[in-house]
C-alpha cells in the first residue's frame, strides 16, 4: 500500500494509465428523483438487480462489546445507511464480534429486509469452510446471505464448489472473491478469468489506483460486480487530509468533505458497483452516503485535479 502522502509521480502515472481505461466503459446514469439527494444505484451484472453505491464495512467499527458506548452508536450507523438509500453491510468471521453485532442490530430493529448482507469465508478445507459459513448464518441471524465471498482466495476451489451448490438451493444469492493487496492481483485476475463470479471485492483508492489498470476492466468484461474496499486507502490518506481546506474544485462535484471526494473518485469508475467505507459513527456514515448521490466526475476531471491534493 502506498504511503498516505501526496501522490507520487509513479502513482500519478498509474492513475494516468488507469483513467483512459475506465473512460472507455459505459457511463451509468444516476437513479434519483430531481431535487432529491437519494443515493444512486448500479446494476449487479449477473441479475441486473439494483445495488446502492455506498455501503458500510464492519471491520473494527462493529467489533465491540454489546452494551458498550461504542455499541450504542451503531444503531445510528445502520439507520443513517438505510435513510440515505444504502443497503450493503459487509462483514467477516475474521472481524471479531462484527458478524454477531450486525445480526443483533438488524434483529433488534427488525430491519433485516433492508440489508444486503455480505460476508466471507477464510479457512482451509471443504469441511472447515462449511462450518465457518454455517456459523456466519447463525451470527448474522439469517437463513439467507446475499453475498458470500472467498476471502483472499484461500482454498477458493473448495469454497466456490460449496457455494455454487448453496446458491442453487437459495441459501446464498451471490458468490464472489476478495483481496486487498496489489501483490495478489495476478492471482485474482487468474481466478476472475477462470470462474464465473457474481462479485469481485478489491481495494481501489485515489492513492492506490492500480486495480483500474487490469482488474476493474476485466470485471466489467466478465460480468462481475465490483465492491471496493479501502476507498480511503486504508485510512491514512483521509487522516492526512482532514483539517486541510478542500480544493475549490470539490464544490464542482458536490463534495463537502474529504471523505466524499475520495468516495466520488472510486465511484467515478463505471466498473465499480459499490464501495464500503467502514465507520462506527452515524455522522460519518451519513457523510459517506452523501457521496453516492448526484453525478460523478469523468476521467478528464480527475486527470486535471488528482495531482493537486495537499
N, C-alpha and C positions, 0 to 999 in steps of 0.2 A: 504494500500500500504506500503510495507517495506520501511524503510528509505534508502536513497541513500548513503550507505557506503559499505565497502567490505562485501561480502556475509557472513551472519552469519552461524553458524553451522546448525541451523534449516533450513535456506534457502537452504544450500548446500545439506542437507539430502533430502529436497523436490526435488531438482534437480536430485539427485541420484536415486530417485524413478521414476521420470518422464522420464529420459533418456532411461532406458531399454524398457519402453512402446513404445516410438517412434522408437526405434531401430528395433522393430519387424514389422513396417509398410514398405511398398514398397518404395524404393528409386526412385525418379523421375530424369531422366537424363536431363542435360541441353539441351536447344533447341537453339543452336547458331552455326554459321559457324566457322571453325577453323581459329584462328588468329584474329577474330573479337570479341571485348568485348561487345556483344549485350546482353541485359537483357534476362534472362530465362523466360519462361512461364510455367504455370502449368494448367492442365485442370480443369474447373468447372465440378464437378462430374455429375450434372444433365443433362448436354448437351455435355460435352467434349470440349466446347469452350475454347480456349487457353487464359489465362489471364496473363499479365505480373506481375512479382512477387513483384515489388516495385511501389507503387503509392504515392499519396500526400494527406494528410489530410489538411483541410482548417480551422480548429478551430484556432482562434486568428489571425493567419497569414493573412487570407483573409478578416478578419473583419476590413476593412479600408475604409476610405473615398475616393471616386473617385477623381482623380487629386492630391492626396497627394503623398509625396515622397515614402511612403510605397506602394501605389498602383502602382506607376511607375515601381517598381521592379517585380511585379507579372507576367507580360507577359514573362519575362525571366525564371521564375519558371516553367511555363507551357511549354515553349519551351525546357527547359532542360529535363523535364519529357518525352516529346514526342521524343526528339532527342535520348534518351537512350533506346527507345522502350517501355516506360511505357504508361499507358493509364488511370489508375484509379484515379479519383478525388472524394474524399469523403467529403460530406458537411452535413448540417443540418439546419432546420429553427431556431434552438436554437443558431446558431453561428453568430448572429447579421447580418451583411451585407454579410456574406460569400457566401450564395447561389447566391445572386444578382451579386456580384462581379465575381464569377465563370462564371455565364451565360453571363455577359457583356464581359468578356475577351475572351471567346470562340467565341462569336458572332463577336467581333471586328476583330479577327484573322481568322475567317472562319475555325475553327478547331474543331467544334463540332463532326464531324465524327470520329475524332481520339480519342475522350474521352470515357471512360467508366464511366458514371455519376452515383454516388451512393449518396443517401440522406436518410432522416429518417422522421418518424412521431413520435411525442411525445406530445400527448394530450389525454384527456379523452373523450370518447363518439364517436359513429359512425359518426355523422354529423360534429363534430368538427375535427375529423380525416380527413374526406373527404375534408373539407375546407382548412385544413393546407396542405394537399398533393397537392391540386389544386394550391395553392399559390406557392408551390415548382416548379411546372411545369412552372408557369409564371416567377418566379425569375431566373430559370435556362435557360429560353428561349428555351424550347424544347417541342416537342409533345410526346416524349417517354423517360422515365427514365430507365436506365439499371438495377438499383437495388434500391428498396425501402425497408427500414428496420424499424422494430418496435423498437424504442429506449428504452432501459431499461425495456422492456416487458410491458410498460404502456398500459393497455387495449388491449393486444395483440389479444384477441379473436375477438373483433370488427374489428380491423385493418387488421388482416390476412384474414378475410372473405371478406372485401372490396378488398384487394389486389389480392386475387385469381380471383375475377371477372375481375379486371383490367388486370391481366395477360392473362386471356382468350381472352380479347379484344385487346391485344397487347400494352396497354398503359405502362405497366412495363414489363420488360423482366425476372427479377428475384425478389424474395422476401426473406426476412430474418429477424433475430432478432439481437439485440446488447446488450452488457453490458460491464462494465469496472471495476467492483469490485468483489473480490473473495467472499464476503459475499453473493452475488447473484447467485453463481454457482449452488446451488441446484435447484433454480427456473429455471435457464437457462437449466439445464440438463433435468428437467421435461418437459419443452416445446419442447426441441430438441427430446426427446423420443416420444412425443405425436403427433407432427406435421411434415409433410413432408416439409422441408425447403431447399431452394437453398443455403443459406448462413447463417453462424454464424459469427458475428463480436465480438471479445473478446480481452481483454488485455492479453499480454504474453510478458515477457522480461526476461533478464538474472537475474534480481533481484526480479522478480515476476513470477516464472515458474509454479505456481500451476495449471494453466489451462491444462498443459500436463498430469496431473495425471488421469483425467477422461474426461474432455470436448473435448480435441483435438482427442483422440482415438474414442470417441463417434461420433464426427462429421464425421470422416472418415467412421465409421461403418454405419452411417445414410445417407451417400452420400451428405453431406453438405460441400460446400467450406468454407474456414476459412479466414477471413480478420483479421489481428492482428492490433489492435490499441495500442498505448503507447508502441512501441518497445524499447523506451529508458527509460521505467519505469516512465513515466510522465515528464522526462527531468532532474530529479535530478541526476540520475546516470551519464548521459552524461556530465552534468555541472561539476561534481566532477572529471571525468576522463580527461576532456580537459586540456591540458597543461602538462599532465604527459606522460612520454615516453611509446610508445607502447611496449608490450612484444615481444620478438623475434619470438614467435610463430604466431604473427599476419601476418608476411610476408609469412608464410607457407600457409595461406588461402587467400592470395592476398589482404589483407586489408592495407590501408594506413592511416586510421583514426579510432578513437574510434567509431564513428557513424557506420562505415562499420562493425566493429567487432560485435556490438550489433545487427545490422540487420542480419548479417550472422548467428548469434545464432538463431534468430527467424526463419529464412528460412531453417535452418537445420532440422526442424521438418517437415516430409513429409506430415503431415495433413494440414500444413499451405499453403494456396494458394497465399496469397498476404499480404503485410504489408504496412501501410500508415503513415509513419512518417510525421508530419506536419512541414512546413517551409514556410517562406516568402522570402528566399534568394536563388537566382538562383544557386550560387556556392554550397550551402548546398544540393539543390535538385540534382545537378549533382553528388555530393559525395555520397548521399544516394543511387541513382540509380546504381552507380558503384558496390555496394554490391550485386546487383541482377544478376551480370554476373559471369561466372565461376562456379566452383563446390562448394559444401557446406560440411563442416566437418561432420564426423559421431559422434555418441554418445560417443564413447571412447575418441575422441579428446576433447570434452567439459568436460568430466568427469576428464580428466587429467589436464585441464588448467583453468577451470572456477573459481576455488578457489584461483587462483594466481593473480587475479585482484588487483591493488593497492587500 
